[in-house]
């Protein structure tokens, strides 16, 4: 049998997409540098100024991460399907995903617990019952109200990512059987997009839906699906420079429109008993980010390939894992200026250093192991 096509995680790094990772990570950091300098840091108070409004909307960087995941991970199956080749081998895909995210994530859980449990009662520190810590190690913290958004709150997104990783081989299997027609390939992410919209419609019709459901894979599925759709539409195509620039410009406008929509608040966005904002969520931004990702992948813009930005993108996973514990420890010890700019100047260098150490000491060795291990039949020739 022919060797399986390489997984997306094995593909060469794209500097421009690393630049986008940096934008997403810095956006999330900026949001938390505002959130964790509030007087009540773990509950985002209603913004009082335009600056508060804008800092609060930096949370949209999370959407970019989900769109990037859909684009980067799905394109290996799309490439295989459109070229009539075997797809990624499931064992190889699974082992490489585990190697990429789990060791650094587990270390961050342990580090967060060691750093934050002694700070119980400090501003912004929300701790789960110690007996429920095992839920974090299996990406199940979103399923309990006692663990959701506790310890290291941004980790809720990794539970969603892990759910997507589990779903993706099944979706890839469907892609391989959909044939080589691009329209058939596009139908798969479009179907996922519609499923996510239906799910969010149901949530929006409810009074006070469970926070766990709103932070689940079905709720975030439209964002992943749009990244997947971008992978389908871009594979084996190279748009002109003018087209790519138009995509990027349209994407920026859509992200800006999403911010404006959310700044208007829920009151202006109700139709009968339907809360439109809870229904569409950040869909305009996700469409915009999908256009930006496609443009960056096809015609990389020089600003996204600047070395400092690419470096931040390379260490972005560790930065993401460690920045909130850094903010909380500094604040508890009176070392964090209580302004977003001051907090950034103090906490960002430390967080970047920890991100670099995570990459060098944990992530790279784990990824190297995942590329050479034969565990479960990974990294050997065989059918997909």
Secondary structure, 3 states (H helix, E strand, C coil): CCCCECCHHHCCCCHHHHHHHHHHHHHHHHHHHHHCCCCCCCCCCCCCCHHHHHHHHHHHHHHHHHHHHHHHHHHHHHHHHHHCCCCECHHHHHHHHHHHHHHHHHHHHHHHHHHHHHHCCCCCCCCCCHHHCHHHHCCCHHHCCCCCCCCCHHHHHHHHHHHHHHHHHHHHHHHHHCCCCHHHHHHHHHHHHHHHHHHHHHHHHCCCCCHHHHCCHHHHHHHHHHHHHHHHHHCCCCCCHHHHHHHHHHHHHHHHHHHHHHHHCCCCCEECCEEHHHHHCCHHHHHHHHHHHHHHHHCCCHHHHCHHHHHHHHCHHHHHHHHHHHHHHHHHCCCCCCCHHHHHHHHHHHHHHHHHHHHHHHHHHHHHHHHHCCHHHCCCCCCC
